[in-house]
Amino acid sequence: MMRILLCLIFVVFIAILVMVGIISKRANPVMLDEQGRPLSLADHHSGR
């Protein structure tokens, strides 16, 4: 009985990790500067 419960918890944990991975791939985060304006990639790499 204990082994079944442990396997069930493990499966739920893996499912949560997979879902978080899928959701984070879909999300398109935007880096903001101190004033809350979106940073472009060129500004970010130039050290600005």
C-alpha positions in Angstrom: 0.0 0.0 0.0 2.8 2.4 0.9 4.6 1.7 -2.3 1.5 2.5 -4.4 1.1 5.8 -2.6 4.8 6.7 -3.1 4.5 5.9 -6.9 1.3 8.0 -7.1 3.1 11.0 -5.5 6.1 10.5 -7.8 3.8 10.5 -10.9 2.0 13.6 -9.7 5.3 15.4 -9.1 6.6 14.5 -12.6 3.3 15.6 -14.1 3.6 19.0 -12.4 7.2 19.4 -13.7 6.1 18.6 -17.2 3.2 21.1 -17.0 5.4 23.8 -15.7 7.9 23.2 -18.5 5.1 23.4 -21.1 3.7 26.5 -19.6 7.0 28.2 -19.4 7.8 27.4 -23.0 4.5 29.0 -24.1 5.1 32.2 -22.0 6.9 35.0 -23.7 8.4 37.0 -20.9 9.5 40.6 -21.6 12.4 42.2 -19.6 11.5 45.7 -18.3 13.8 48.5 -17.4 13.6 50.6 -14.2 10.8 52.7 -15.6 8.7 49.6 -16.7 9.4 50.0 -20.4 10.1 46.8 -22.3 13.8 46.3 -23.1 14.8 45.4 -26.6 17.4 42.6 -27.2 19.8 45.1 -28.7 19.6 47.4 -25.6 20.1 44.4 -23.3 23.3 43.1 -25.1 24.9 46.5 -25.6 25.3 46.9 -21.8 22.9 49.8 -21.5 
